[in-house]
Amino acid sequence: QVQLVESGGGLVQPGGSLRLSCEASVSIFSLTSMGWYRQAPGKQRELVAVVYRVGSPKYADSVWGRFTISRDNAKNTVYLQMNSLKPEDTAVYYCHAAQVLQPGDHWGKGTQVTVSS
């Protein structure tokens, strides 16, 4: 079982920045991908950003140009740098990891991000 622990959420004013972290219990080289999802009240969980072992990261249109996903292989950690935050970014942000072997999907507990003045 892969354990994922998120941190870095909090309250920030519109236009501000936050950096989320997701530490995995295994080498991230063993994972097909790692990504960030978010779920706002009354909404479905949606993909925010994802990074693969090879290739370019992918982003939701709503966060393109504002968010950046990155990884530190030595620390088994993936980050989400969030800039120019908007109230519509308010949600619980979940770290996700995918594997070829079953169970193929793993989720963190989530971290709350609130953008409000």
VOTORDREN-6783 format. One record per residue: residue in one letter; x, y, z of N, C-alpha, C, O in turn; residue number from 0. Coordinates in Angstrom, 1 decimal. Each point is the difference from the previous one (the first is absolute). Layout:
% residues N
{node "A",{X,Y,Z},{X,Y,Z},{X,Y,Z},{X,Y,Z},NUM}
...
% end
This chain:
% residues 117
{node "Q",{0.8,-1.2,0.0},{-0.8,1.2,0.0},{0.9,1.2,0.0},{1.0,0.1,0.7},0}
{node "V",{-1.4,0.9,-1.5},{0.7,1.3,-0.1},{-0.6,1.0,0.9},{-1.2,0.2,-0.1},1}
{node "Q",{1.9,0.4,1.0},{-0.5,1.0,0.8},{0.4,1.4,-0.5},{1.1,0.2,-0.4},2}
{node "L",{-2.1,0.7,0.4},{0.2,1.4,-0.5},{-0.4,0.9,1.0},{-1.1,-0.1,0.6},3}
{node "V",{2.0,1.1,-0.3},{-0.3,1.0,1.1},{0.1,1.4,-0.6},{1.1,0.4,-0.4},4}
{node "E",{-2.2,0.3,0.4},{0.1,1.4,-0.5},{0.2,1.0,1.1},{-0.3,-0.3,1.1},5}
{node "S",{0.8,1.4,-1.5},{0.2,1.1,1.0},{0.1,1.3,-0.8},{0.2,0.0,-1.2},6}
{node "G",{-0.3,1.1,1.9},{0.1,1.3,-0.6},{-1.2,0.8,-0.3},{0.0,1.2,-0.4},7}
{node "G",{-1.2,-1.8,0.7},{-1.2,0.7,-0.2},{-0.2,1.1,1.0},{0.7,0.1,1.0},8}
{node "G",{-1.7,0.8,-1.2},{-0.3,1.0,0.9},{-0.9,1.1,-0.6},{-0.6,-0.2,-1.0},9}
{node "L",{0.6,1.3,1.7},{-0.8,1.2,-0.4},{0.9,1.0,-0.6},{1.0,0.4,0.5},10}
{node "V",{-1.4,0.1,-1.7},{0.7,1.0,-0.7},{-0.9,1.0,-0.7},{-1.1,-0.4,-0.4},11}
{node "Q",{1.5,1.6,0.3},{-0.8,1.0,-0.7},{0.1,-0.2,-1.5},{1.0,-0.5,-0.5},12}
{node "P",{-2.0,1.0,-0.2},{0.1,0.0,-1.5},{1.2,0.6,-0.5},{0.4,1.1,0.5},13}
{node "G",{0.2,-1.7,-1.5},{1.3,0.5,-0.5},{1.2,-0.6,0.7},{1.1,0.2,-0.5},14}
{node "G",{-1.3,-0.8,1.6},{1.1,-0.6,0.7},{0.5,-1.3,-0.5},{-0.5,-0.5,-1.0},15}
{node "S",{1.5,-0.1,1.7},{0.6,-1.3,-0.4},{0.0,-1.0,1.1},{0.1,0.4,1.2},16}
{node "L",{-0.1,-1.6,-1.5},{0.2,-1.1,0.9},{0.8,-1.1,-0.7},{0.0,-0.1,-1.2},17}
{node "R",{0.8,-0.7,2.0},{0.7,-1.2,-0.6},{-0.4,-1.2,0.8},{0.2,-0.1,1.2},18}
{node "L",{-0.9,-0.8,-1.9},{-0.4,-1.3,0.5},{1.1,-1.0,-0.2},{0.7,0.0,-1.0},19}
{node "S",{-0.6,-1.0,2.0},{1.0,-1.0,-0.1},{-0.7,-1.4,0.2},{-1.0,-0.1,0.7},20}
{node "C",{1.4,-0.9,-1.4},{-0.5,-1.3,0.1},{1.2,-1.0,0.1},{0.7,-0.2,-0.9},21}
{node "E",{-0.5,-0.4,2.1},{1.1,-0.9,0.2},{-0.6,-1.5,-0.1},{-0.9,-0.3,0.7},22}
{node "A",{1.6,-0.5,-1.5},{-0.4,-1.3,-0.2},{0.9,-1.0,0.8},{1.1,0.4,0.4},23}
{node "S",{-1.7,-1.5,0.0},{0.7,-1.0,0.8},{0.9,-0.9,-0.8},{0.7,-0.8,0.6},24}
{node "V",{-0.7,1.0,-1.9},{0.9,-0.8,-0.9},{0.7,0.9,-0.9},{-0.4,1.2,-0.2},25}
{node "S",{1.4,-1.7,-0.5},{0.7,0.8,-1.0},{-1.0,0.4,-1.1},{-0.8,-0.9,-0.5},26}
{node "I",{0.8,2.1,0.1},{-0.9,0.4,-1.0},{0.4,-0.5,-1.4},{-0.8,0.1,-0.9},27}
{node "F",{2.0,-0.7,0.8},{0.3,-0.6,-1.2},{-0.8,-1.3,-0.2},{-0.2,-0.4,-1.2},28}
{node "S",{-0.4,-0.1,2.2},{-0.9,-1.2,-0.1},{-1.4,0.3,-0.4},{-0.8,-0.9,-0.2},29}
{node "L",{0.5,2.2,0.1},{-1.3,0.4,-0.4},{-0.2,0.5,-1.4},{1.0,0.6,-0.6},30}
{node "T",{-2.1,-1.0,0.0},{-0.2,0.4,-1.4},{-0.2,1.5,-0.1},{0.5,0.7,-0.9},31}
{node "S",{-1.2,-0.1,1.9},{-0.2,1.4,0.0},{-0.4,0.5,1.4},{-0.4,-0.8,0.8},32}
{node "M",{0.6,2.0,-0.6},{-0.5,0.7,1.3},{-0.7,1.2,-0.4},{0.4,0.8,-0.9},33}
{node "G",{-1.5,-0.5,1.6},{-0.8,1.2,-0.4},{-0.7,0.6,1.2},{-0.1,-0.5,1.1},34}
{node "W",{-0.5,1.6,-1.4},{-0.9,0.7,0.9},{-1.4,0.2,-0.5},{-0.2,0.3,-1.2},35}
{node "Y",{-0.8,-0.7,2.0},{-1.4,0.2,-0.3},{-0.5,1.0,1.1},{0.6,0.2,1.0},36}
{node "R",{-1.8,0.3,-1.3},{-0.6,0.9,1.0},{-1.5,-0.2,-0.1},{-0.6,-0.4,-1.0},37}
{node "Q",{-0.1,0.6,2.1},{-1.4,-0.1,0.1},{-0.6,1.1,0.8},{0.3,0.1,1.2},38}
{node "A",{-1.1,0.7,-1.8},{-0.7,1.1,0.7},{-1.4,-0.5,0.4},{-0.5,-1.0,-0.5},39}
{node "P",{0.0,1.7,1.5},{-1.3,-0.4,0.5},{-1.1,-0.1,-1.1},{-0.1,1.0,-0.8},40}
{node "G",{-0.6,-2.1,0.8},{-1.0,-0.2,-1.0},{0.5,-0.3,-1.4},{-0.8,-0.1,-1.0},41}
{node "K",{2.1,-0.1,0.8},{0.6,-0.2,-1.3},{0.6,-1.4,0.0},{0.4,-0.6,1.0},42}
{node "Q",{-0.2,0.1,-2.2},{0.8,-1.2,-0.2},{1.5,0.2,0.1},{0.5,1.1,-0.2},43}
{node "R",{0.2,-2.1,0.6},{1.4,0.1,0.1},{0.6,0.1,-1.5},{-0.5,-0.7,-0.9},44}
{node "E",{1.4,1.6,0.8},{0.6,0.3,-1.4},{1.5,0.0,0.1},{0.6,0.3,1.0},45}
{node "L",{0.0,-0.7,-2.1},{1.4,0.0,-0.2},{0.5,1.5,-0.1},{-0.5,0.8,-0.7},46}
{node "V",{1.6,-0.5,1.5},{0.6,1.3,-0.1},{1.3,-0.1,-0.8},{0.2,0.8,-0.9},47}
{node "A",{0.6,-1.7,1.3},{1.3,-0.2,-0.7},{0.6,-1.4,0.2},{-0.4,-0.6,1.0},48}
{node "V",{1.2,0.2,-2.0},{0.5,-1.4,0.2},{1.4,0.0,-0.7},{0.3,0.7,-1.0},49}
{node "V",{0.6,-1.4,1.6},{1.4,-0.2,-0.5},{0.3,-1.4,-0.1},{-0.4,-0.9,0.8},50}
{node "Y",{1.1,0.5,-1.9},{0.3,-1.4,-0.3},{1.5,-0.2,0.1},{0.8,0.9,0.2},51}
{node "R",{-0.4,-2.2,-0.3},{1.4,-0.3,0.1},{0.8,0.6,-1.2},{1.2,0.4,0.2},52}
{node "V",{-1.8,-0.3,-1.3},{0.5,0.7,-1.2},{-1.1,0.8,-0.6},{-1.2,-0.2,0.2},53}
{node "G",{1.6,1.2,-1.0},{-0.9,0.9,-0.6},{-0.3,1.2,0.8},{0.5,0.2,1.1},54}
{node "S",{-1.4,0.7,-1.7},{-0.3,1.3,0.6},{-1.2,-0.2,0.9},{-0.9,-0.8,-0.2},55}
{node "P",{0.9,1.6,1.3},{-1.1,0.1,0.9},{-1.3,0.5,-0.7},{0.1,0.7,-1.0},56}
{node "K",{-1.2,-1.1,1.5},{-1.3,0.4,-0.6},{-0.8,0.8,1.0},{0.1,-0.3,1.2},57}
{node "Y",{-0.8,1.3,-1.6},{-0.8,0.9,0.9},{-1.4,0.2,-0.5},{-0.3,-0.1,-1.2},58}
{node "A",{-0.6,0.3,2.1},{-1.3,0.4,-0.3},{0.0,1.4,-0.6},{0.8,0.8,0.4},59}
{node "D",{-1.7,-0.6,-1.4},{-0.1,1.3,-0.6},{-0.2,1.1,1.1},{0.5,1.1,-0.2},60}
{node "S",{-1.2,-1.4,1.2},{-0.3,1.1,1.0},{1.2,0.4,0.8},{-0.1,1.1,0.6},61}
{node "V",{1.2,-1.8,-0.6},{1.1,0.3,0.8},{1.3,0.3,-0.8},{1.0,0.3,0.5},62}
{node "W",{-1.2,-0.5,-1.8},{1.2,0.2,-0.9},{0.6,1.3,0.1},{-0.7,1.1,0.0},63}
{node "G",{2.0,-1.0,0.1},{0.7,1.2,0.2},{0.1,0.5,1.4},{0.8,0.9,0.3},64}
{node "R",{-1.5,-1.5,0.6},{0.0,0.5,1.4},{0.6,-1.1,0.9},{0.7,0.4,1.0},65}
{node "F",{-0.9,-1.7,-1.3},{0.5,-1.1,0.9},{1.1,-0.7,-0.7},{0.1,-0.1,-1.3},66}
{node "T",{0.8,-0.4,2.1},{1.1,-0.8,-0.5},{0.2,-1.2,0.8},{0.1,0.1,1.3},67}
{node "I",{0.0,-1.3,-1.9},{0.2,-1.2,0.7},{1.5,-0.4,-0.2},{0.5,0.2,-1.1},68}
{node "S",{0.1,-0.7,2.2},{1.4,-0.4,-0.1},{0.3,-1.1,0.9},{-0.9,-0.4,0.9},69}
{node "R",{2.0,-0.2,-1.0},{0.3,-1.2,0.9},{1.5,0.1,0.5},{0.9,0.5,-0.7},70}
{node "D",{-0.7,-1.1,1.8},{1.3,-0.2,0.6},{0.2,-1.5,0.2},{-0.5,-0.5,1.0},71}
{node "N",{1.2,-0.1,-1.9},{0.1,-1.5,0.1},{0.7,-0.5,1.3},{-0.4,-1.0,0.6},72}
{node "A",{1.4,1.8,-0.2},{0.7,-0.4,1.2},{-0.8,0.0,1.3},{0.2,-0.8,0.9},73}
{node "K",{-1.2,1.7,-0.9},{-0.9,0.1,1.1},{-1.4,-0.7,-0.2},{-0.8,0.0,0.9},74}
{node "N",{0.7,-0.7,-2.0},{-1.3,-0.7,-0.3},{-1.2,1.0,0.1},{-1.0,-0.4,0.5},75}
{node "T",{1.2,1.6,-1.0},{-1.0,1.0,0.3},{-0.3,0.7,-1.3},{0.8,0.3,-0.9},76}
{node "V",{-2.1,0.0,0.7},{-0.5,0.8,-1.1},{-0.6,1.3,0.6},{-0.6,0.0,1.0},77}
{node "Y",{0.8,1.1,-1.7},{-0.5,1.3,0.4},{-1.0,0.6,-1.0},{0.0,-0.4,-1.1},78}
{node "L",{-0.8,1.3,1.7},{-0.9,0.8,-0.9},{0.2,1.4,0.4},{-0.5,0.4,1.1},79}
{node "Q",{1.1,0.4,-1.9},{0.2,1.4,0.3},{-1.2,0.7,-0.6},{-0.3,-0.1,-1.2},80}
{node "M",{-0.5,0.8,2.0},{-1.2,0.7,-0.4},{0.2,1.5,0.1},{0.1,0.5,1.1},81}
{node "N",{-0.2,0.2,-2.2},{0.2,1.5,0.0},{-1.3,0.6,-0.5},{-0.9,-0.7,-0.6},82}
{node "S",{0.7,2.0,0.9},{-1.1,0.7,-0.5},{-1.3,-0.7,0.3},{-0.9,-0.1,-0.8},83}
{node "L",{0.8,-0.3,2.1},{-1.2,-0.8,0.4},{-1.3,0.9,-0.1},{0.0,1.2,0.3},84}
{node "K",{-1.0,-1.9,-0.6},{-1.3,0.5,-0.1},{-1.0,-0.7,0.9},{0.3,-1.1,0.4},85}
{node "P",{-1.4,1.8,0.0},{-1.0,-0.6,0.9},{-0.5,-1.4,-0.6},{-0.3,-0.9,0.8},86}
{node "E",{0.2,0.8,-2.1},{-0.4,-1.2,-0.6},{1.0,-1.2,0.1},{-0.4,-1.1,-0.2},87}
{node "D",{1.6,1.4,0.7},{0.9,-1.0,0.3},{-0.2,-0.7,1.4},{0.6,-1.0,0.3},88}
{node "T",{-1.5,1.6,0.4},{-0.3,-0.6,1.3},{-0.5,-1.4,-0.1},{-1.0,-0.3,-0.7},89}
{node "A",{1.6,-0.6,1.4},{-0.3,-1.4,-0.1},{0.8,-0.8,0.9},{1.0,0.5,0.6},90}
{node "V",{-1.3,-1.8,-0.4},{0.9,-0.9,0.6},{0.9,-0.6,-1.1},{-0.5,-0.5,-1.0},91}
{node "Y",{1.8,0.5,1.2},{0.9,-0.4,-1.0},{0.6,-1.4,0.4},{0.4,-0.2,1.1},92}
{node "Y",{-0.5,-0.8,-2.0},{0.4,-1.3,0.3},{1.1,-0.4,-0.9},{0.0,0.2,-1.2},93}
{node "C",{1.0,-0.9,1.8},{1.1,-0.5,-0.8},{-0.4,-1.4,-0.5},{-0.7,-0.8,0.7},94}
{node "H",{1.1,0.5,-1.9},{-0.3,-1.3,-0.6},{1.2,-0.7,-0.6},{0.8,0.7,-0.6},95}
{node "A",{-0.7,-2.0,0.7},{1.1,-0.7,-0.6},{-0.6,-1.2,-0.8},{-1.0,-0.6,0.5},96}
{node "A",{1.5,0.3,-1.6},{-0.4,-1.1,-0.8},{1.1,-1.0,-0.2},{1.2,0.4,-0.2},97}
{node "Q",{-1.6,-1.7,0.2},{1.0,-1.1,-0.2},{-0.6,-0.9,-1.1},{-1.2,0.0,-0.2},98}
{node "V",{2.1,-0.7,-0.5},{-0.5,-1.1,-0.9},{-0.5,-1.1,0.8},{-1.1,-0.6,-0.3},99}
{node "L",{1.8,0.2,1.4},{-0.5,-1.1,0.8},{-1.1,0.4,0.9},{-0.1,1.2,0.4},100}
{node "Q",{-0.8,-2.2,-0.1},{-1.1,0.3,0.9},{0.4,0.0,1.4},{0.9,-0.8,0.4},101}
{node "P",{-1.6,1.6,0.5},{-0.9,1.0,-0.4},{0.6,1.1,-0.7},{1.1,0.5,0.4},102}
{node "G",{-1.7,0.0,-1.5},{0.6,0.9,-0.9},{-0.1,1.5,0.4},{0.8,0.8,-0.5},103}
{node "D",{-1.7,-0.5,1.4},{-0.3,1.4,0.4},{0.2,0.1,1.5},{-0.5,-0.8,0.8},104}
{node "H",{1.2,1.9,-0.4},{0.2,0.3,1.4},{-0.3,1.5,0.2},{0.3,0.9,-0.9},105}
{node "W",{-1.0,-0.6,2.0},{-0.4,1.4,0.3},{0.5,0.4,1.4},{0.1,-0.8,0.9},106}
{node "G",{0.3,2.1,-0.8},{0.2,0.6,1.3},{-1.2,0.4,0.7},{-1.1,-0.2,-0.6},107}
{node "K",{1.2,0.6,1.8},{-1.2,0.5,0.8},{-0.5,1.3,-0.5},{-1.2,0.3,0.3},108}
{node "G",{2.0,0.5,-0.9},{-0.4,1.3,-0.5},{0.4,1.1,0.9},{0.2,-0.2,1.2},109}
{node "T",{0.0,1.4,-1.7},{0.3,1.2,0.7},{-0.8,1.2,-0.5},{-0.2,0.2,-1.2},110}
{node "Q",{-0.4,0.5,2.1},{-0.9,1.1,-0.3},{0.7,1.2,-0.5},{1.0,0.5,0.7},111}
{node "V",{-1.4,0.1,-1.8},{0.4,1.3,-0.5},{-1.2,0.9,-0.1},{-0.9,-0.3,-0.6},112}
{node "T",{1.0,1.4,1.3},{-1.0,1.0,0.0},{0.5,1.3,-0.4},{1.0,0.6,0.5},113}
{node "V",{-1.6,0.0,-1.6},{0.4,1.3,-0.5},{-1.1,0.9,0.2},{-1.1,0.0,-0.6},114}
{node "S",{1.3,1.0,1.5},{-1.0,0.9,0.4},{0.6,1.2,0.6},{1.1,0.0,0.6},115}
{node "S",{-1.8,1.2,-0.8},{0.5,1.2,0.6},{-0.7,0.2,1.4},{0.3,1.1,0.6},116}
% end
